[in-house]
């Protein structure tokens, strides 16, 4: 049976841990508000760009030069680039483990192809480095504050590889932010740029050749998709961390309550034992 001193130390230790988890929850909640605002602001722009890109492609469908654009070239996916977005830190529940498991499933499903990983975040990089996976690039320390310049740099690298024929397809794997308690694992194809076949034809008047117009829009589309995935992943990470820290604080409160109850029982038993010893000693002297 632990002593009262040991129980008090354990209760004090759990209370200190609870203070840390509560502070981390508050920090995550503050960061989540800002990250959510950025996600909400980026979604309409990305949607309108995709729609405009589809309309331009349909309107210029008769131009042979459009179909020859390198970012629209469809090849057999023998070499695949997977951009994996994880966090740099843990303490976010199953946020990182779900992404790593999904990436493993992706590798298994495309076992016949050569899959290279572009790791954004330390957790994904470390996980697959230990397993000997092919990592073409790593980006550590940018998950705390994603910028468009980071997305443009990563997108530019994969665009160059795809245009040169070094890779045949590019996919994004990230957690899409749905709500504070819900994130959706998303795998989306970025290259070749997917154009919806059902887009309605729009009568555009082109001031420049359609192939030049698409040559500007297609790289921008890839950059926006990478940037939006970063923002979605950042908001989902803060939401997962806030939920995990809230659960940890609640669990700490339960542990404190149980330890306090047990400590009171031990103290009561100690007092009762001392009373019995006093009474027994008094009775022996009579």
C-alpha positions in Angstrom: 0.0 0.0 0.0 1.5 3.4 -1.0 2.1 5.9 1.8 0.2 9.2 2.1 3.4 11.1 0.9 3.6 9.0 -2.2 -0.1 9.6 -3.0 0.2 13.3 -2.5 3.3 13.4 -4.8 1.3 11.5 -7.5 -1.7 13.8 -7.2 0.6 16.8 -7.4 2.3 15.4 -10.5 -1.0 14.7 -12.2 -2.2 18.2 -11.4 1.0 19.7 -13.0 0.4 17.6 -16.1 -3.2 18.8 -16.2 -2.1 22.4 -16.1 0.2 21.7 -19.1 -2.5 20.0 -21.1 -5.0 22.8 -20.4 -2.4 25.4 -21.5 -1.7 23.4 -24.7 -5.5 23.2 -25.4 -5.8 26.9 -25.1 -2.9 27.5 -27.4 -4.2 25.0 -30.0 -7.7 26.7 -29.8 -6.1 30.1 -30.5 -4.1 28.8 -33.4 -7.1 26.9 -34.8 -9.2 30.1 -35.1 -6.5 31.7 -37.3 -5.9 28.5 -39.3 -9.7 28.0 -39.9 -10.0 31.6 -41.2 -7.2 31.0 -43.7 -8.8 27.7 -44.9 -12.2 29.3 -45.3 -10.7 32.2 -47.3 -8.7 29.8 -49.5 -11.4 27.4 -50.5 -13.5 29.7 -52.7 -10.4 30.8 -54.6 -9.2 27.3 -55.3 -12.7 26.2 -56.4 -13.1 29.2 -58.8 -9.6 28.6 -60.2 -10.4 24.9 -60.9 -13.7 25.9 -62.5 -12.1 28.5 -64.7 -9.4 26.1 -65.7 -12.0 23.6 -66.8 -13.9 26.2 -68.7 -10.8 27.4 -70.5 -9.8 23.9 -71.4 -13.3 23.1 -72.8 -13.5 26.3 -74.7 -10.1 25.7 -76.2 -10.6 22.0 -76.8 -10.3 22.4 -80.5 -6.8 23.7 -80.3 -4.2 20.9 -80.7 -1.6 22.9 -78.8 -3.7 22.7 -75.6 -3.6 18.9 -75.6 0.2 18.9 -76.0 0.8 20.8 -72.7 3.2 18.8 -70.5 1.0 19.2 -67.4 -1.9 17.6 -69.2 0.1 14.7 -70.6 -1.3 11.4 -69.3 1.3 8.6 -68.9 1.3 5.1 -67.4 2.0 5.7 -63.7 5.3 3.8 -63.4 6.9 6.5 -61.2 4.6 8.2 -58.7 5.3 11.2 -56.5 3.3 11.2 -53.2 3.3 14.5 -51.2 2.6 13.5 -47.6 1.6 16.3 -45.1 2.1 15.5 -41.5 2.9 17.5 -38.4 6.3 18.3 -36.9 5.1 17.5 -33.4 3.0 14.9 -31.7 0.4 15.2 -28.9 -2.3 15.4 -31.6 -4.1 12.1 -31.1 -4.2 9.8 -34.1 -3.5 12.7 -36.5 0.0 11.6 -37.6 -0.5 7.8 -37.3 -3.6 7.9 -39.5 -1.7 9.7 -42.2 1.3 7.3 -42.0 -1.0 4.3 -42.2 -2.8 5.8 -45.2 0.6 6.4 -46.9 1.6 2.8 -46.2 -1.6 1.6 -47.8 -0.9 3.8 -50.8 2.5 2.3 -51.2 1.0 -1.2 -51.0 -1.7 -0.4 -53.5 1.0 0.9 -55.9 3.6 -1.7 -55.2 4.0 -2.3 -59.0 5.1 1.4 -59.4 8.1 3.3 -58.0 6.7 5.7 -55.4 8.7 8.6 -54.1 7.7 10.5 -51.0 7.9 14.3 -50.6 7.6 14.6 -46.8 6.2 17.8 -45.4 6.5 17.4 -41.6 8.9 15.6 -39.3 6.6 12.8 -38.2 6.0 11.5 -41.7 9.7 11.9 -42.6 10.9 10.0 -39.6 8.3 7.3 -40.0 9.3 6.4 -43.5 13.0 7.0 -43.1 13.1 4.2 -40.5 11.3 1.9 -43.0 13.7 2.7 -45.8 11.2 4.3 -48.1 12.3 6.5 -51.1 12.2 10.1 -49.9 12.8 12.6 -52.7 12.5 15.7 -50.5 11.7 16.8 -46.9 10.4 20.0 -45.6 10.7 20.4 -41.8 9.6 23.3 -39.6 7.1 24.9 -42.0 4.0 23.4 -40.6 3.7 26.0 -37.8 3.0 28.7 -40.4 2.5 27.6 -44.0 3.1 30.3 -46.6 2.4 30.5 -50.3 6.1 30.7 -51.0 6.6 27.3 -49.4 3.8 25.8 -51.5 5.1 27.4 -54.7 8.6 26.0 -54.0 7.3 22.5 -53.5 4.9 22.7 -56.5 7.6 24.1 -58.7 9.9 21.1 -57.9 7.2 18.5 -58.7 6.1 20.4 -61.9 9.7 20.3 -63.1 10.0 16.6 -62.4 6.7 15.9 -64.1 7.4 18.1 -67.2 10.8 16.4 -67.7 9.2 12.9 -67.5 11.0 12.0 -64.2 7.6 11.2 -62.6 4.3 10.1 -64.2 1.8 11.2 -61.6 1.6 13.3 -58.4 -0.7 12.8 -55.5 -1.4 14.7 -52.3 -2.2 12.9 -49.0 -3.4 15.1 -46.1 -6.1 15.6 -43.5 -8.9 17.8 -44.7 -10.4 20.0 -42.0 -14.1 19.3 -41.5 -14.7 20.4 -37.9 -13.0 20.5 -34.6 -13.8 16.8 -34.0 -13.6 15.6 -37.6 -10.8 15.4 -40.1 -11.0 13.6 -43.4 -8.1 11.7 -44.9 -7.8 12.9 -48.5 -5.8 11.5 -51.4 -6.1 13.8 -54.5 -4.4 13.7 -57.8 -2.6 16.9 -58.7 -0.7 15.9 -61.9 -1.7 15.3 -64.6 -4.1 18.1 -64.0 -7.6 16.5 -63.8 -10.1 18.3 -66.0 -13.8 17.5 -65.5 -15.4 16.2 -68.7 -18.8 17.5 -67.8 -17.8 21.2 -67.7 -20.1 23.4 -69.8 -18.6 25.2 -72.7 -18.1 28.9 -72.2 -17.7 31.3 -75.1 -14.4 32.9 -74.2 -12.7 35.6 -76.3 -8.9 34.8 -76.0 -6.6 37.8 -76.1 -3.7 35.4 -76.2 -3.3 31.8 -77.6 -5.1 29.3 -75.4 -2.0 27.2 -74.9 -0.2 30.3 -73.4 -3.2 31.0 -71.1 -3.2 27.4 -69.9 0.6 27.5 -69.5 0.0 30.2 -66.9 -3.1 28.7 -65.2 -1.9 25.1 -64.9 1.2 25.8 -62.7 -0.8 28.3 -60.6 -3.5 25.6 -60.1 -0.9 23.1 -58.8 0.5 25.7 -56.5 -2.9 26.5 -55.1 -3.8 22.9 -54.6 -0.6 22.3 -52.6 -1.2 25.5 -50.6 -4.8 24.6 -49.9 -3.7 21.1 -48.7 -1.2 22.8 -46.4 -3.8 25.1 -44.9 -6.3 22.2 -44.5 -3.6 20.1 -42.8 -2.6 22.9 -40.5 -6.2 23.5 -39.3 -6.8 19.8 -38.9 -3.6 19.5 -36.8 -4.6 22.2 -34.4 -8.1 20.8 -34.1 -6.8 17.3 -33.4 -4.3 18.7 -30.8 -7.0 20.7 -29.1 -9.3 17.6 -28.9 -6.5 15.4 -27.6 -5.5 17.9 -24.9 -9.1 18.3 -23.8 -9.4 14.5 -23.5 -6.1 14.4 -21.6 -7.2 17.1 -19.2 -10.5 15.2 -18.5 -8.6 12.0 -18.0 -6.2 13.8 -15.6 -9.2 15.1 -13.6 -10.5 11.5 -13.3 -7.2 10.3 -12.1 -6.9 13.1 -9.5 -10.4 12.2 -8.2 -9.6 8.5 -7.9 -6.2 9.2 -6.2 -7.8 11.7 -3.8 -10.5 9.2 -2.9 -7.9 6.5 -2.4 -5.7 8.8 -0.3 -8.6 9.6 2.0 -9.3 6.0 2.5 -5.6 5.3 3.3 -5.6 8.3 5.7 -8.8 7.1 7.4 -7.4 3.6 7.8 -4.2 5.1 9.3 -6.2 7.1 11.8 -8.4 4.2 12.7 -5.3 2.0 13.2 -3.7 4.7 15.5 -6.9 4.9 17.5 -7.0 1.2 17.9 -3.3 1.2 19.1 -4.0 3.9 21.6 -7.1 2.2 23.0 -5.3 -1.1 23.1 -2.4 0.4 25.0 -4.7 2.1 27.4 -6.5 -1.1 28.0 -3.2 -3.0 28.6 -2.2 -0.5 31.4 -5.4 -1.0 33.4 
